Amino acid sequence: MSGAATRAAGTLPGDPPGGRRALAVWGIGVSVYFVAVIFRTSLGVAGLDAADRFDVGASALSTFSILQLLVYAGMQIPVGLLVDRLGTKKVLSLGAVLFTLGQLGFALSPSYGMALAARALLGCGDAMTFISVLRLGARWFPARRGPLVGQMAGLIGMAGNLVSTLVLARLLHGVGWTAAFAGSSLAGAVVLVLVLLFLKDHPEGHEPEPVSHQGAAYVRRQIARSWREPGTRLGLWVHFTTQFPAMVFLLLWGMPFLVEAQGQSRAVAGELLTLVVLANMAVGLVYGQVVARHHGARLPLALGTVGATALLWATTLAWPGDRAPMWLLVVLCAVLGACGPASMIGFDFARPANPPERQGTASGITNMGGFVASMTTLFAIGVLLDATGDDYRVAFSAVFVLQALGVTQILRLRRRAARRERERLVASRVSTVHVPA
C-alpha cells in the first residue's frame, strides 16, 4: 500500500488491526478496571457508616481515601515501568489479586488500623489496572482510535462507580457491612480467572521490540525521557486540574456534603451522586468523539471543563442562606460529571509525545496528576472541616486553590507541547511517504 493510501485509510504502518477479537480481549482488561473502580469508590457510599463503625472523625475518615490515593499515585510510575517491561496480563493479574484481598480485608477488619491497611492494599492493586488497560488498547487498536478507546475505558470505569452508588449502597444497608464488602470481593476473583484464561498482551505479529537491557539505568532512562517531553508534563497537569473535583466528591465528601451541609436525605444524595456518574458516561462519549476527530479541541475542552466546574462550585458555596436550591445541586453534579472525561484528555497529550516502548511510563506519570490533586484536596477538606466545626463552605474552597495551580501550569506548557507535537507529526508524515508500495 502506498503512503497516501495508508493515510487515507486512517492507519499507520504497523498499526494493530483492531476488530472483534481486539474488542473481546480489551473487554476482559476493562472488566478488571470496572471491578477495581467498584472497590475504589465503595467507601464513597459508606463514609458515614465507616465513621460509625470505627468511631472516627472527619480527618481520620479522610485518611482512608488519602492513604488509598497515596498508594495509587505512588504506584503509577512503577506500574508504568512494569507494564512496559512485563506486559499487561501479568500486571493485571497481580492487580486483581491485590485489590480483591484489600476489599475482603476491609470487610473483615475489626479495627481502624487494619481497615487502613486493607485500603492501602486495595489502592496498590487498583493502581495496576488503568495503565494496563491503556496499554492493552494501544496494542490492540489502531492509533487513530486511541482517544475514543481511552474515553470508553473511563466510561466503563464510571459504570463501576454507578454500581457502587446503586447496588453496593443498598447491599450495605440491607445485609450489613461485612456481607456487603465480602460479597463484592467475589467479583475480583471472577475477573482474575478471565484474565488468566483469555487475556493476551497483543495480537499475533505485533510483538513489541525486545529491550536489550533492564535494570536501574533502564528505569531512570524511561522516566527521564518521558518527563522531558512537554506533552507528558502537560498531560499530567491537565489530569491534575480536571479530575479531582469529581473524584473528591464521589470518593468521600459528596455524601456528607449533601446530607450534612445541604440537608438532603441519603436517598436524594445517592441520586445526585448517580447523576455525576451518568453525566460522566454521557460526556465521555461526546469528548471521545470530538477529540478523535479534532485534536485541536483538546485544550479548550479541558480548560472549559475547569472553568465550568469552578463557576458552579463558587455559585453553590456562595449561595445565600444555609442551603443551595435543588436545581443548582443538579447542575453542579451534571458539570462534575464532565471532570472524568476531561481528565482523559491528559493521556491524549502524553500518548503522541512518546514512542510505544514508553507508553506505560508516560501514562503512569500522567495518571499521577489527578490522584495527587485528589489526595491533597481530600486531606485539606478533612482538616478544614475539623478546624471550622464542619463549615463546608470554607472546606470546599480548597478546590479553587488547586485549580488555579493547575491552570497556571497548563498555560505555561501548552505552546511547547504543541510545537513538539507538530515536529513529531511532520517527521511521521515524512517517514510514511517513504513506505514502499
N, C-alpha and C positions, 0 to 999 in steps of 0.2 A: 504493500500500500504506500502511496506517496505521502509526503509530509502534508500536502494540502488536504488530501483525503482524510488523513489521520485527524487533523484539526476539525474538519467538517463533521466527522463522526463524534467529536466531543471527547475523544480519548487521547491518551499519550502512549508512546511506545512503552511496553512493559506493564501497562495498567492491568490490574486483575479484571476478570471478565464480568463479575457480578452475577446476577441471575438468581434462580430459585435456590440453588444449593448454597450460595453465599448468604441468602436471606435466612435459610434454615440454620446454618452454623452461627451466624451473627445473632439470631434469635435466642440460641442457647446461652451465649455470652451475656446478652441483655437480660435474660431471666435471672442470672446471678446478681446483676446490678439492681434489678427490680426488688429482689428479696433483701438485699443489703439496705436499700432505702427504706423498706418497711421497718427493719430493725433500727436503723439510724433515727428515724422520726418517731418511733414508738414512744419515746419519752415526752414528745410534744403533747400527746393526748393524755399522758399520765403524770404530768408535772405536779398537779395538786395532790394526786394520790401518793406520789413519791415523797412529797413533803410530809404528809401524814404518816406514811409507813416508816420512814426513817427519822421522823421528828427533827427536821432541819428547816432553816430559814431560807430567804431568797438567795443569799450569797452561796450557801452550801448547795442549794438546789442547782444553781447555775454551774457549779463545779462539775456536775455530771456531764453536761454538754460541753463545757470548756475543755475538760480532760479528753473527752472523746474527739473533739475537733483538733486539740493539740496533737494527739497521736496521729490523727488523719493527716493534718497538714505536714507534720514532721516526716511522715512516711512517703510523701508524694515523690520526691526526687529519688530516694532508694527504690521505690516501686517502679518508677520510670526506667531506671537502670536495669532492674530485674526483668522487666518486660522486654527491653531491648536485648538482654543477654539470654534469658531462659525461654522466652516466648509466652504467649497468652495462656495456654492450657495449664501449665504448671502454676503460674501466679494466681489465676482464677481459682484453681483447686485449693491452694493454700488459703486464699482469702475466704472461701466458703467454709472451710473448716474452722477458721478463727472466729468469724462473725457468728457462726452457729453456736459455738461454745460460749461466746460472750453473751448472746441472748439467753441461752439456757442458764448460765451463771447468774444473770441479772434476775431471772425468775426465782431462783433458789436462794439468793443472798439473804442472810439473816441480819446483816448489819450494813451501815453506810459505807464502811471501808471496803467490804467485799463487793458491794454493788459498784463502787468506783472502779475497782479492778476489773470487773466484768465489762463495764462500759469502755474501758481502755482497750481490752481485748477485742471488743466489738469494733471499735474505731480502727484498730490495726487491720482487721480483716476487711472492713468496708473500704479502707484506703486502697486496697489492691484491685478493686472492681472497675471503677470508671476508666482509669488509664488503660487497663487491659481491653475494655470494650472499644475505646477509641482506636487502639492499635489493631484490634480484630477487624474493625470496619475499614481501616486503611489497607489491610492486607487482602480483603475480600471484594472490595468495591472500587470502581474507577475513581480517580482523584476528584473529578467534577462532582461526584456525589457526596464528597466529604462534608460540606455544610449541612446538607439535609440529613445524612446518616447521623451526624453528631446531634442535631436537634431532635431526631427521632429517639435516640438513646436517652436524651434528657427527658423527653416526653414520657417514655415508658418508666423512667425512674420516678417521675412525678405521679404516675399511676400507683406506684408503690406507696407514695405519701398518701394518696387517696385511700388506699387500703387501711393504712394506719388510722386515718381520720374516721372512716366509716365503719370498718369492721373491728379493728383491734380495740377501739374505744368502747364499742358495745360489748365485746367479749370481756373487757376489763371490768365493766360494771355488772356484767351478767354472771360470769363464772369466777371472778376474783383474779387477783394479781398473779399468783403462781400458775394457775391453769392457763391464763391468757398468754403470758410470756413463754411458758414452757411449750404450750401447744404451737405457738407461732414458730418456734425454733425448728419444727419438723420441716418447714419449707426449705430451710437451709440444707438439710440432708437430701431432699429431693433434687435440688439444683446441682448439688455436688455429684450425685450419681449421673445426671445428664452430661455434665462436663467430662467426667471420666470416661464415659462410654462413647460420646458422639462428637465432642468438640475437636476441631483441627485448627492449627495455627494459621494455615494459609492453603490456597488451592495448589494442586499439583502443577509444577512448572514455574511457580512463583516463590521459590525458596529465597530467603534473604541472603545477601552476600555474607560469607563467613568472616568473622572478626579474627584477625591474626593474633591479637594479644589481649589478654584480660588481666585485671589487677588494679592497683591503686592508680597507676598512671592513666589507664583507660577511663576510670571513673572521673578523675579530675579533668581529663580532656573532654569527655562527653558533656559534663556540666559547664565547663568554661566556654566551649564552643556554642552551646545552646544559649547561654546567658549573654554572650557577645552580640547575638542577633537582636537588633532593636524590636523586631516583630515578637520575639519571645517575651521581652520585658513589657511591651505594650499589651500583649495578651494577658500577662499576669495582672496588670493594673486595671484592664477592662474587667477581668473576672473579679478582682478585689472590689471594685466600685459598684458593680451591678448586682452581685449575688447576695450579699449579706443581709439587706433589709428583709427580704422574704425568708431567708434561712433562719434568722433570729426569731422571726415571728412564728414560723412553723415548728421550729425545733424545740422552742421552750416558752417564749414570753407572750405569744399571741393569745393563748387561752387565759392566762392570768390577767392580761391587759383587758381583754374583752369582758371577763367576768367581774373582776375586782374594780377596775377603773371605769368601765363603761356600763356596768350594771346589767349585762346580758346574762341570760341563763346559759348553762352548759350546752344545751341543745342548740340554741341560736349561735353561740360561739363556735360550736362544731360545724354548723352550716357555713359560717363565714370562713373558717379555715378551709373547708371543702371548696368554697368559691375561689380561694387563692390557687388551689391545685388545678381546678378546672380551667381557670383563666390561663394558668401556666401552659397547660396542654394545648389550648386553642392558639395562644400567641406563638408557641413553639412551632406549630405547623406553618404559620404565616412567616415568621422570621426565617425559618429554614429555607422556604421557597424564595423569599426575597434575596437573601444573601447568596444562594446558589446561582441566581440569575444576575445579580447586580452587586459585585464586591464593593463598589463604592458606597453602598448603603450601610456598611458595617458600623462605621464610627457614628454617623447620625442616629442609627437605631440605638446604639449603646448609650450615647450621651442623652438622647431624647428620653430613654427609659429612666436614667438617673434623675433628670430634671423633673419628670412627672412624679417619680417617687418622692423626691424632696418636697415638691409642692403639696402633694396630698398629705404627707406626714405633718408638714407645717400647719396646714389648714386644720387637720384633726386635733393636733395638740393645742393649737391656739383658739379653738372654738370656745365662745363664751359659755359659761356655765360648767357644770360638772361632767356632762356627757355630750358627745357628738351625736348628731342625728343618725338614724339608721341608714339613710341614703348615702351619707358621707362615708360611713364604715363600709358599705357595699362597694363604693367607688374605690376606696383605699385598698380593699382586698383584691379588687379586679386589677388595679395597677400593680400591686405587689406580685401578681401572677406573671407579669412581664419580666421580672427580675431574673428568673432562671434562664429563659431563652436568651436574654441579653448577655448573661454571663457566658453562654456557649459561644458567643461571637469572639471571645478571647482566644479560643482554640483556632478560629479561622484567621487570626493574625499569626499565631505561632506555627501552624501547620505549614504554610508555604515558605516560612523563613528557615526551615530545617529540612535536611535530607531524610530519607526513610530510616536510616540507621540511628537517627537521633529523635525520632518522633515520640517515643516513650518518655525520654528525658525531658524534652521540651514541653510535652503535655503535663508532666509532673510539676514542672516549675510553674506553668500557667495555673494549674489547678490549686496550687498553694494559696493563690491570691485571695479568693473568696472565703476560704476557710480560715485564713489568718484574720481577715476582717470580721468574720462571724464570731470567732473565738474572742477577739478583743471586745466586740460590742456586747456579747453575752456577759462577759465579766463586768464591763462598765455599767450595764443596766442593773445587774445584781447588786453591785456596790452602791450605786446611787439610790436604788430603792431602799436599801437598809439605812443609808445615811440620811435620807429625806423623809423617812416614815412612809414609804410606799407612794411617793409622788411620781406617777408615771410620766407626767409631762416633762419633768426635769430629766428623768432617767432615759427616756427615748430620744431626747435631744442629742445624745451621743451619736446617733445615726448621722447627723449633719456634719460632724467633725470628720468622720472617716470618708464621707462622700466628697468633701472639699479636698482632702488629701489625694484621693484617687483621681479626681478630675484634673487636678494640677499636674499629676504625673502623666496622664493620658495626653494632655495638651502639649506637654514637653517632648514626648516621644513620637507623636504622630507623624511628623514630617520625615524624621529619619527612617522610620519603619516603612513609610510609603515609598521613599526613594530607593531603599534597599530591595523592596518587593518588585519595583519596576525593573531594576537591574537584573534580578533573577528571571523575570518574565522574558526580557529581551534575550538573555542567554539561552533560555529554554526554547524560544522560537527559532533561534539560530541553529541549535542542535537538532530540532525537529525537521527543519528544512533539508538537512543532510541525511535523513533516514533513507536508506536505499529502497528503490521501488521493488 
